[in-house]
Amino acid sequence: MNTLRKNLVIALTAAGLLGATLGASAQTAAPAEGRHGQAMSAEQRLAKRAEWQAKKEERHAKMAQKRAEHQAKLRDALKLNAQQQPAWDAFVASRTPARGERASRPDRAAFAKLSAPERMQKGIDLQKQRTARMEQRLAALNSFYAVLTPEQRKVFDAQSMQRKGGRHHGPHGQHAKAHA
């Protein structure tokens, strides 16, 4: 009787492993899928990419408009005086991305041709560029923050924690809760 049970358990285990293996191989062999699970051909992927590129300017304009609205709202909330205006202007200019700033991203084809050490070096160089831009923004922020009154600093601190890039950050934001 024990032998029968053992054989049954072994047979069921083997069948389960076979089913799992077949299922895993079927998933890896599936073609690339679109947003709603349909298989996409190479032409469809190229068409989607072209559509994404075509709408690039529209997305940039929309982001610039949202940035301007946010800055106007912040400026109104801070109630800046004339002496604070130059520091505000420098701060806003530091936060506005330069035209083509993202152009420093390497071309994928060129990047693939590099050796592993060259790719790592390129990544380090790009990170240094990002760090330099962040340091420039920090300098402008420190200059602006220095001219604010204590009440304005409280408003600024609260506003800067509320939204960044459309996601809520800070102790009460959705993005913070998702990572908690």
Backbone as ProteinMPNN parsed JSONL, in Angstrom:
{"seq_chain_A": "MNTLRKNLVIALTAAGLLGATLGASAQTAAPAEGRHGQAMSAEQRLAKRAEWQAKKEERHAKMAQKRAEHQAKLRDALKLNAQQQPAWDAFVASRTPARGERASRPDRAAFAKLSAPERMQKGIDLQKQRTARMEQRLAALNSFYAVLTPEQRKVFDAQSMQRKGGRHHGPHGQHAKAHA", "coords_chain_A": {"N_chain_A": [[0.823, -1.19, 0.0], [1.939, 1.244, 0.811], [3.823, 1.52, -1.192], [2.216, 1.909, -3.426], [1.104, 4.424, -2.817], [3.433, 5.989, -2.786], [4.243, 5.74, -5.468], [2.07, 6.96, -6.718], [2.261, 9.592, -5.706], [4.754, 10.297, -6.787], [4.159, 10.167, -9.524], [2.176, 12.146, -9.774], [3.672, 14.402, -9.014], [5.61, 14.462, -11.037], [3.936, 14.919, -13.247], [2.97, 17.456, -12.61], [5.346, 18.987, -12.666], [5.998, 18.698, -15.37], [3.819, 20.003, -16.572], [4.236, 22.616, -15.589], [6.686, 23.223, -16.782], [6.035, 23.124, -19.525], [4.175, 25.204, -19.629], [5.804, 27.418, -18.923], [7.626, 27.435, -21.063], [5.905, 27.998, -23.138], [5.159, 30.591, -22.543], [7.561, 32.019, -22.88], [7.983, 31.724, -25.56], [6.056, 33.214, -26.754], [4.998, 35.91, -28.92], [5.933, 39.418, -28.909], [3.791, 41.515, -27.036], [1.114, 43.845, -27.308], [-0.38, 46.693, -25.692], [-2.885, 45.769, -24.807], [-2.656, 43.025, -24.755], [-2.587, 41.902, -27.301], [-0.781, 40.325, -29.924], [2.036, 41.896, -31.397], [3.323, 42.907, -34.483], [6.548, 43.476, -36.038], [6.298, 45.671, -37.703], [4.089, 46.945, -36.6], [5.096, 47.645, -34.121], [7.061, 49.472, -34.915], [5.41, 51.409, -36.059], [3.985, 52.279, -33.81], [6.072, 53.39, -32.343], [6.82, 55.469, -34.063], [4.507, 56.998, -33.963], [4.57, 57.752, -31.283], [6.88, 59.344, -31.287], [6.001, 61.35, -33.019], [4.143, 62.695, -31.507], [5.682, 63.933, -29.673], [6.401, 66.728, -29.457], [3.936, 67.791, -28.732], [3.574, 66.607, -26.214], [5.738, 67.768, -24.861], [5.009, 70.472, -24.933], [2.702, 70.397, -23.399], [3.765, 69.598, -20.921], [5.382, 71.827, -20.391], [3.439, 73.781, -20.119], [2.084, 72.868, -17.825], [4.194, 73.088, -15.997], [4.565, 75.864, -15.983], [2.094, 76.694, -14.964], [2.219, 75.549, -12.401], [4.43, 76.94, -11.374], [3.433, 79.558, -11.381], [1.351, 79.313, -9.564], [2.823, 78.683, -7.26], [4.391, 81.006, -7.025], [2.393, 82.925, -6.537], [1.42, 81.967, -4.102], [3.623, 82.371, -2.48], [3.854, 85.123, -2.375], [5.807, 87.08, -3.293], [8.18, 89.787, -2.963], [9.556, 92.762, -4.546], [12.353, 92.749, -4.195], [12.887, 90.063, -3.977], [12.399, 89.031, -6.441], [14.523, 88.777, -8.497], [15.982, 86.539, -7.525], [13.971, 84.635, -7.594], [13.513, 84.495, -10.37], [15.988, 83.452, -11.247], [15.9, 80.99, -9.965], [13.635, 79.786, -11.192], [14.558, 79.692, -13.827], [16.625, 77.853, -13.533], [15.238, 75.555, -13.067], [13.89, 75.045, -15.39], [14.07, 72.913, -18.06], [16.753, 72.826, -20.365], [16.606, 73.331, -23.898], [16.779, 70.382, -25.669], [18.144, 69.08, -23.673], [17.91, 66.439, -22.886], [19.141, 65.215, -24.904], [21.635, 64.206, -24.479], [21.52, 61.584, -23.969], [22.711, 58.436, -24.933], [22.802, 57.04, -28.28], [21.081, 54.073, -28.943], [22.013, 52.072, -30.719], [24.693, 52.842, -31.16], [25.583, 52.674, -28.547], [25.353, 49.949, -28.059], [27.434, 48.959, -29.557], [29.667, 49.504, -28.118], [32.261, 48.377, -25.872], [31.983, 46.481, -22.794], [33.407, 47.797, -20.602], [33.598, 50.362, -21.79], [30.909, 51.078, -22.056], [30.204, 51.216, -19.358], [31.845, 53.341, -18.557], [30.77, 55.396, -20.135], [28.23, 55.529, -18.986], [28.943, 56.444, -16.427], [30.013, 58.942, -17.091], [27.69, 60.21, -18.086], [26.169, 60.234, -15.748], [27.695, 61.969, -14.2], [27.265, 64.339, -15.609], [24.526, 64.682, -15.112], [24.62, 65.011, -12.348], [26.071, 67.404, -12.167], [24.203, 69.179, -13.318], [22.195, 68.984, -11.372], [23.556, 70.06, -9.187], [23.844, 72.709, -10.029], [21.161, 73.463, -10.034], [20.634, 73.175, -7.322], [22.255, 75.202, -6.263], [20.924, 77.487, -7.257], [18.476, 77.111, -5.984], [19.266, 77.321, -3.27], [20.104, 80.008, -3.228], [17.698, 81.311, -3.795], [16.097, 80.402, -1.663], [17.387, 81.561, 0.476], [16.583, 84.237, 0.401], [13.982, 84.205, 1.186], [11.352, 84.768, 3.56], [10.772, 83.447, 6.899], [8.073, 82.571, 6.982], [7.45, 82.358, 4.258], [9.246, 80.354, 3.59], [8.12, 78.162, 4.871], [5.765, 77.855, 3.38], [6.894, 77.368, 0.869], [8.33, 74.986, 1.364], [6.222, 73.246, 1.986], [4.751, 73.296, -0.432], [6.65, 72.297, -2.245], [6.834, 69.675, -1.496], [4.458, 68.582, -2.245], [3.863, 68.012, -5.036], [5.506, 66.467, -7.764], [6.428, 66.029, -10.942], [3.875, 65.075, -11.541], [3.344, 63.089, -9.766], [2.534, 62.298, -6.427], [4.539, 63.152, -3.7], [6.351, 62.817, -0.663], [5.431, 62.56, 2.857], [2.668, 62.044, 2.869], [1.858, 61.488, 0.35], [0.728, 59.654, -2.604], [2.725, 58.339, -4.067], [4.716, 58.056, -2.177], [3.442, 56.359, -0.385], [3.204, 54.08, -1.914], [5.777, 53.159, -1.962], [6.304, 52.569, 0.602]], "CA_chain_A": [[0.0, 0.0, 0.0], [2.838, 2.388, 0.832], [4.437, 1.609, -2.499], [1.217, 2.499, -4.305], [1.034, 5.855, -2.49], [4.666, 6.624, -3.238], [4.201, 5.817, -6.927], [1.059, 7.953, -7.062], [2.831, 10.908, -5.395], [5.808, 10.552, -7.769], [3.517, 10.404, -10.812], [1.535, 13.468, -9.723], [4.734, 15.41, -8.982], [6.179, 14.522, -12.386], [2.946, 15.555, -14.12], [2.958, 18.879, -12.254], [6.568, 19.592, -13.196], [5.873, 18.733, -16.825], [2.87, 21.075, -16.884], [4.879, 23.901, -15.314], [7.716, 23.417, -17.801], [5.361, 23.44, -20.78], [3.592, 26.541, -19.49], [6.883, 28.408, -18.945], [8.177, 27.523, -22.407], [4.896, 28.639, -23.987], [5.202, 32.028, -22.278], [8.76, 32.63, -23.451], [7.915, 31.647, -27.015], [4.991, 34.1, -27.241], [5.506, 37.14, -29.535], [5.747, 40.637, -28.119], [2.383, 41.88, -26.97], [0.774, 45.254, -27.186], [-0.926, 47.148, -24.422], [-4.055, 44.999, -24.398], [-2.396, 41.61, -24.869], [-2.534, 41.401, -28.667], [0.565, 40.193, -30.469], [2.391, 43.012, -32.278], [4.362, 42.615, -35.466], [7.624, 44.46, -36.058], [5.772, 46.882, -38.345], [3.204, 47.618, -35.65], [5.953, 48.27, -33.107], [7.654, 50.656, -35.544], [4.348, 52.411, -36.214], [3.721, 52.841, -32.473], [7.205, 54.24, -31.994], [6.716, 56.672, -34.891], [3.398, 57.782, -33.407], [5.074, 58.313, -30.021], [7.795, 60.424, -31.657], [5.224, 62.428, -33.642], [3.442, 63.439, -30.455], [6.697, 64.409, -28.734], [6.265, 68.174, -29.26], [2.683, 68.014, -27.997], [3.832, 66.255, -24.81], [6.632, 68.78, -24.296], [4.233, 71.698, -24.742], [1.802, 70.156, -22.265], [4.582, 69.626, -19.699], [5.801, 73.211, -20.17], [2.266, 74.499, -19.627], [1.874, 72.46, -16.431], [5.279, 73.654, -15.206], [4.278, 77.291, -15.844], [0.959, 76.818, -14.042], [2.705, 75.239, -11.06], [5.281, 78.046, -10.943], [2.57, 80.711, -11.106], [0.654, 79.017, -8.307], [3.803, 78.801, -6.186], [4.747, 82.419, -6.884], [1.26, 83.59, -5.89], [1.349, 81.519, -2.706], [4.753, 82.939, -1.74], [3.68, 86.578, -2.265], [7.161, 87.628, -3.381], [8.323, 91.231, -3.13], [10.43, 93.144, -5.665], [13.733, 92.358, -3.917], [13.008, 88.619, -4.118], [12.122, 88.651, -7.825], [15.683, 88.241, -9.238], [16.293, 85.186, -7.042], [12.908, 83.782, -8.133], [13.766, 84.308, -11.801], [17.128, 82.532, -11.385], [15.417, 79.679, -9.533], [12.761, 79.259, -12.246], [15.406, 79.381, -14.986], [17.385, 76.633, -13.24], [14.31, 74.417, -13.072], [13.386, 74.838, -16.742], [15.063, 72.145, -18.818], [17.262, 73.447, -21.585], [16.165, 72.662, -25.129], [17.684, 69.305, -26.053], [18.912, 68.624, -22.524], [17.879, 64.982, -22.847], [19.853, 64.725, -26.077], [22.885, 63.588, -24.068], [21.304, 60.14, -23.888], [23.387, 57.838, -26.088], [22.061, 56.282, -29.271], [21.113, 52.663, -28.546], [22.856, 51.303, -31.634], [26.08, 53.194, -30.865], [25.855, 52.179, -27.206], [25.489, 48.496, -28.153], [28.715, 48.652, -30.188], [30.747, 49.738, -27.157], [32.612, 47.253, -24.998], [31.397, 46.612, -21.452], [34.033, 48.907, -19.858], [33.254, 51.641, -22.42], [29.518, 51.384, -21.688], [30.18, 51.661, -17.972], [32.445, 54.677, -18.515], [29.77, 56.306, -20.702], [27.208, 55.7, -17.946], [29.515, 57.294, -15.372], [30.089, 60.302, -17.638], [26.331, 60.76, -18.12], [25.757, 60.495, -14.368], [28.408, 63.18, -13.784], [26.548, 65.465, -16.218], [23.276, 64.861, -14.346], [24.986, 65.547, -11.033], [26.432, 68.821, -12.361], [22.946, 69.929, -13.487], [21.519, 69.035, -10.073], [24.297, 70.995, -8.34], [23.472, 74.055, -10.474], [19.804, 73.706, -9.533], [20.733, 73.35, -5.879], [22.799, 76.542, -6.005], [19.836, 78.446, -7.488], [17.498, 76.912, -4.907], [19.817, 77.895, -2.041], [20.07, 81.472, -3.354], [16.303, 81.733, -3.675], [15.627, 80.07, -0.316], [18.015, 82.497, 1.408], [15.886, 85.525, 0.418], [12.608, 84.025, 1.664], [11.068, 84.946, 4.988], [10.43, 82.154, 7.511], [6.72, 82.163, 6.57], [7.543, 81.939, 2.863], [9.941, 79.069, 3.565], [7.143, 77.127, 5.242], [4.902, 77.67, 2.205], [7.699, 76.743, -0.178], [8.602, 73.599, 1.752], [4.976, 72.47, 1.859], [4.414, 73.187, -1.857], [7.618, 71.467, -2.958], [6.61, 68.273, -1.129], [3.163, 68.126, -2.728], [3.83, 67.428, -6.388], [6.719, 66.461, -8.585], [6.245, 65.197, -12.119], [2.547, 64.476, -11.593], [3.186, 62.093, -8.707], [2.583, 62.873, -5.085], [5.686, 62.733, -2.922], [6.275, 63.26, 0.712], [4.896, 61.577, 3.806], [1.243, 61.749, 2.697], [1.56, 61.313, -1.073], [0.483, 58.309, -3.112], [3.988, 57.73, -4.472], [5.42, 57.678, -0.959], [2.749, 55.207, 0.182], [3.483, 52.909, -2.734], [7.117, 52.673, -1.671], [6.446, 52.355, 2.05]], "C_chain_A": [[0.868, 1.256, 0.0], [3.501, 2.586, -0.515], [3.49, 2.255, -3.496], [1.102, 4.002, -4.079], [2.259, 6.591, -3.008], [4.659, 6.793, -4.749], [3.203, 6.868, -7.392], [1.593, 9.375, -6.835], [3.897, 11.266, -6.424], [5.19, 10.888, -9.122], [2.859, 11.782, -10.852], [2.566, 14.592, -9.72], [5.339, 15.583, -10.37], [5.218, 15.211, -13.343], [2.889, 17.057, -13.852], [4.175, 19.607, -12.797], [6.51, 19.714, -14.712], [4.935, 19.866, -17.251], [3.48, 22.45, -16.679], [5.929, 24.22, -16.374], [7.09, 23.812, -19.132], [4.762, 24.845, -20.741], [4.649, 27.632, -19.572], [7.455, 28.557, -20.348], [7.184, 28.179, -23.367], [4.907, 30.152, -23.786], [6.411, 32.68, -22.926], [8.722, 32.621, -24.973], [6.874, 32.601, -27.599], [5.597, 35.353, -27.86], [5.256, 38.326, -28.607], [4.287, 41.051, -28.181], [2.226, 43.371, -26.816], [0.169, 45.535, -25.825], [-2.074, 46.284, -23.917], [-3.885, 43.509, -24.658], [-2.366, 41.068, -26.28], [-1.068, 41.312, -29.096], [0.815, 41.341, -31.441], [3.489, 42.574, -33.236], [5.429, 43.701, -35.375], [7.14, 45.775, -36.665], [4.882, 47.665, -37.389], [4.027, 48.31, -34.566], [6.603, 49.532, -33.661], [6.633, 51.772, -35.707], [4.036, 53.07, -34.874], [4.836, 53.793, -32.071], [7.163, 55.552, -32.778], [5.606, 57.582, -34.373], [3.835, 58.479, -32.121], [5.997, 59.492, -30.317], [7.043, 61.618, -32.236], [4.531, 63.291, -32.593], [4.394, 64.033, -29.418], [6.538, 65.895, -28.42], [5.005, 68.51, -28.456], [2.88, 67.709, -26.51], [4.707, 67.303, -24.145], [5.882, 70.086, -24.028], [3.311, 71.563, -23.529], [2.571, 70.195, -20.94], [5.012, 71.054, -19.373], [4.641, 74.037, -19.613], [2.002, 74.15, -18.159], [2.939, 73.051, -15.517], [5.011, 75.134, -14.95], [3.125, 77.525, -14.874], [1.396, 76.573, -12.599], [3.553, 76.386, -10.522], [4.455, 79.28, -10.601], [1.84, 80.529, -9.782], [1.605, 79.183, -7.115], [4.172, 80.26, -5.945], [3.636, 83.197, -6.176], [1.183, 83.228, -4.405], [2.466, 82.136, -1.867], [4.626, 84.439, -1.52], [5.044, 87.274, -2.233], [7.15, 89.143, -3.518], [9.349, 91.501, -4.231], [11.879, 92.719, -5.441], [13.948, 90.854, -4.114], [12.876, 88.158, -5.573], [13.346, 88.135, -8.589], [16.054, 86.815, -8.81], [15.247, 84.194, -7.545], [13.16, 83.475, -9.608], [14.916, 83.332, -12.04], [16.713, 81.111, -11.002], [14.566, 79.031, -10.626], [13.59, 78.86, -13.472], [16.192, 78.09, -14.751], [16.511, 75.389, -13.31], [13.787, 74.097, -14.467], [14.426, 74.076, -17.536], [15.472, 72.87, -20.084], [16.791, 72.645, -22.791], [17.211, 71.62, -25.512], [18.516, 68.759, -24.908], [18.973, 67.099, -22.465], [18.645, 64.378, -24.021], [21.171, 64.053, -25.706], [22.737, 62.076, -23.907], [21.91, 59.488, -25.125], [22.426, 57.093, -27.012], [22.201, 54.803, -28.926], [22.04, 51.835, -29.421], [24.333, 51.574, -31.349], [26.49, 52.629, -29.507], [26.102, 50.671, -27.237], [26.832, 48.096, -28.745], [29.89, 48.828, -29.228], [31.044, 48.466, -26.369], [32.002, 47.496, -23.627], [32.073, 47.721, -20.648], [33.696, 50.275, -20.444], [31.821, 52.04, -22.08], [29.441, 51.877, -20.253], [30.755, 53.067, -17.844], [31.475, 55.72, -19.04], [28.664, 56.581, -19.677], [27.69, 56.605, -16.824], [29.582, 58.745, -15.844], [28.711, 60.97, -17.67], [25.843, 61.083, -16.71], [26.445, 61.748, -13.832], [27.722, 64.42, -14.355], [25.253, 65.744, -15.465], [23.559, 65.485, -12.983], [25.345, 67.027, -11.137], [25.18, 69.67, -12.536], [22.205, 70.054, -12.155], [22.227, 70.011, -9.135], [24.0, 72.436, -8.73], [22.074, 74.415, -9.964], [19.807, 73.925, -8.025], [21.266, 74.734, -5.532], [21.716, 77.604, -6.188], [18.775, 78.328, -6.398], [17.996, 77.537, -3.613], [19.786, 79.419, -2.081], [18.653, 81.996, -3.168], [15.799, 81.546, -2.243], [16.165, 81.068, 0.712], [17.272, 83.828, 1.484], [14.442, 85.399, 0.916], [12.501, 84.296, 3.156], [10.753, 83.573, 5.589], [9.032, 81.652, 7.109], [6.722, 81.656, 5.13], [8.24, 80.584, 2.739], [8.996, 77.921, 3.911], [6.225, 76.813, 4.061], [5.666, 76.93, 1.114], [7.962, 75.271, 0.131], [7.363, 72.726, 1.581], [4.621, 72.254, 0.389], [5.372, 72.245, -2.583], [7.483, 69.992, -2.6], [5.347, 67.722, -1.772], [3.231, 67.415, -4.056], [5.191, 67.515, -7.046], [6.452, 65.521, -9.733], [4.904, 64.493, -12.175], [2.314, 63.416, -10.526], [3.282, 62.787, -7.367], [3.767, 62.281, -4.345], [5.482, 63.211, -1.499], [5.566, 62.239, 1.573], [3.442, 61.206, 3.564], [0.87, 61.466, 1.246], [1.392, 59.865, -1.481], [1.793, 57.616, -3.448], [4.752, 57.256, -3.238], [4.774, 56.442, -0.338], [3.046, 53.943, -0.605], [4.848, 52.319, -2.419], [7.324, 52.392, -0.19], [6.4, 50.874, 2.393]], "O_chain_A": [[0.581, 2.216, -0.715], [3.718, 3.723, -0.934], [3.915, 3.061, -4.323], [1.013, 4.77, -5.037], [2.151, 7.671, -3.59], [5.021, 7.852, -5.262], [3.463, 7.587, -8.356], [1.399, 10.255, -7.673], [3.95, 12.405, -6.888], [5.655, 11.806, -9.799], [2.972, 12.5, -11.845], [2.356, 15.625, -10.355], [5.556, 16.706, -10.827], [5.649, 16.014, -14.171], [2.77, 17.845, -14.79], [4.058, 20.713, -13.326], [6.93, 20.727, -15.272], [5.235, 20.601, -18.191], [3.274, 23.352, -17.491], [6.043, 25.365, -16.811], [7.566, 24.735, -19.793], [4.84, 25.584, -21.722], [4.429, 28.659, -20.214], [7.741, 29.672, -20.786], [7.596, 28.849, -24.314], [4.691, 30.91, -24.731], [6.303, 33.78, -23.466], [9.378, 33.447, -25.607], [6.817, 32.779, -28.816], [6.624, 35.828, -27.374], [4.477, 38.246, -27.657], [3.635, 40.957, -29.221], [3.087, 44.061, -26.269], [0.212, 44.697, -24.924], [-2.214, 46.092, -22.709], [-4.88, 42.794, -24.773], [-2.14, 39.872, -26.459], [-0.233, 42.117, -28.684], [-0.068, 41.719, -32.211], [4.466, 41.945, -32.832], [5.234, 44.721, -34.714], [7.515, 46.856, -36.209], [4.914, 48.895, -37.366], [3.703, 49.419, -34.142], [6.69, 50.545, -32.968], [6.952, 52.945, -35.515], [3.843, 54.284, -34.81], [4.583, 54.867, -31.528], [7.437, 56.619, -32.227], [5.76, 58.803, -34.351], [3.514, 59.646, -31.896], [5.902, 60.531, -29.662], [7.403, 62.766, -31.976], [4.36, 64.494, -32.789], [3.954, 64.573, -28.403], [6.538, 66.285, -27.252], [5.017, 69.402, -27.608], [2.414, 68.457, -25.651], [4.46, 67.688, -23.002], [6.104, 70.729, -23.002], [3.161, 72.496, -22.739], [2.09, 70.756, -19.955], [5.009, 71.45, -18.208], [4.835, 74.886, -18.743], [1.73, 75.034, -17.346], [2.64, 73.467, -14.398], [5.205, 75.615, -13.833], [3.171, 78.445, -14.058], [0.994, 77.298, -11.689], [3.421, 76.768, -9.359], [4.752, 79.974, -9.628], [1.725, 81.46, -8.985], [1.232, 79.754, -6.09], [4.258, 80.702, -4.799], [3.912, 84.032, -5.314], [0.914, 84.083, -3.562], [2.279, 82.394, -0.678], [5.218, 84.979, -0.586], [5.383, 87.964, -1.272], [6.236, 89.717, -4.11], [9.938, 90.57, -4.779], [12.568, 92.365, -6.397], [15.067, 90.42, -4.388], [13.208, 87.017, -5.894], [13.225, 87.126, -9.284], [16.4, 85.984, -9.65], [15.574, 83.057, -7.884], [13.033, 82.329, -10.04], [14.837, 82.483, -12.927], [17.127, 80.144, -11.642], [14.756, 77.858, -10.947], [13.349, 77.816, -14.079], [16.397, 77.316, -15.686], [17.002, 74.294, -13.583], [13.293, 72.994, -14.703], [15.557, 74.543, -17.676], [14.642, 73.452, -20.782], [16.603, 71.432, -22.709], [18.39, 71.941, -25.661], [19.494, 68.047, -25.141], [19.981, 66.534, -22.04], [18.778, 63.158, -24.114], [21.771, 63.388, -26.551], [23.73, 61.371, -23.728], [21.656, 59.931, -26.245], [21.387, 56.588, -26.586], [23.303, 54.329, -28.649], [22.775, 50.985, -28.917], [25.136, 50.642, -31.3], [27.616, 52.161, -29.339], [26.966, 50.17, -26.518], [27.324, 47.002, -28.466], [30.99, 48.35, -29.503], [30.186, 47.595, -26.22], [31.552, 48.604, -23.336], [31.367, 48.533, -20.052], [33.526, 51.243, -19.702], [31.548, 53.216, -21.84], [28.717, 52.825, -19.95], [30.216, 53.895, -17.108], [31.358, 56.805, -18.47], [28.22, 57.718, -19.52], [26.934, 57.439, -16.326], [29.251, 59.664, -15.095], [28.575, 62.144, -17.325], [25.175, 62.096, -16.502], [25.835, 62.512, -13.084], [27.608, 65.437, -13.671], [24.916, 66.9, -15.208], [22.835, 66.37, -12.527], [24.957, 67.819, -10.277], [25.091, 70.761, -11.973], [21.652, 71.11, -11.847], [21.57, 70.716, -8.368], [23.913, 73.302, -7.86], [21.839, 75.538, -9.518], [19.067, 74.765, -7.513], [20.775, 75.37, -4.599], [21.599, 78.519, -5.372], [18.237, 79.337, -5.942], [17.233, 78.215, -2.924], [19.474, 80.056, -1.075], [18.429, 82.99, -2.477], [15.152, 82.432, -1.685], [15.491, 81.385, 1.692], [17.315, 84.491, 2.52], [13.753, 86.41, 1.049], [13.448, 84.076, 3.911], [10.491, 82.627, 4.845], [8.833, 80.452, 6.918], [6.08, 80.654, 4.815], [7.877, 79.767, 1.893], [9.065, 76.845, 3.316], [5.942, 75.649, 3.777], [5.154, 75.986, 0.511], [7.829, 74.414, -0.742], [7.451, 71.601, 1.089], [4.233, 71.152, 0.003], [4.947, 71.476, -3.445], [7.977, 69.138, -3.337], [5.18, 66.505, -1.84], [2.703, 66.311, -4.19], [5.92, 68.497, -6.904], [6.267, 64.323, -9.517], [4.789, 63.429, -12.785], [1.204, 62.9, -10.395], [4.03, 63.751, -7.204], [3.979, 61.068, -4.356], [4.529, 63.931, -1.199], [5.148, 61.186, 1.092], [3.009, 60.144, 4.012], [-0.299, 61.231, 0.94], [1.854, 58.956, -0.791], [1.962, 56.434, -3.149], [5.36, 56.186, -3.249], [5.474, 55.571, 0.179], [3.132, 52.857, -0.032], [5.061, 51.119, -2.587], [8.422, 52.013, 0.22], [6.504, 50.507, 3.564]]}, "name": "protein", "num_of_chains": 1, "seq": "MNTLRKNLVIALTAAGLLGATLGASAQTAAPAEGRHGQAMSAEQRLAKRAEWQAKKEERHAKMAQKRAEHQAKLRDALKLNAQQQPAWDAFVASRTPARGERASRPDRAAFAKLSAPERMQKGIDLQKQRTARMEQRLAALNSFYAVLTPEQRKVFDAQSMQRKGGRHHGPHGQHAKAHA"}
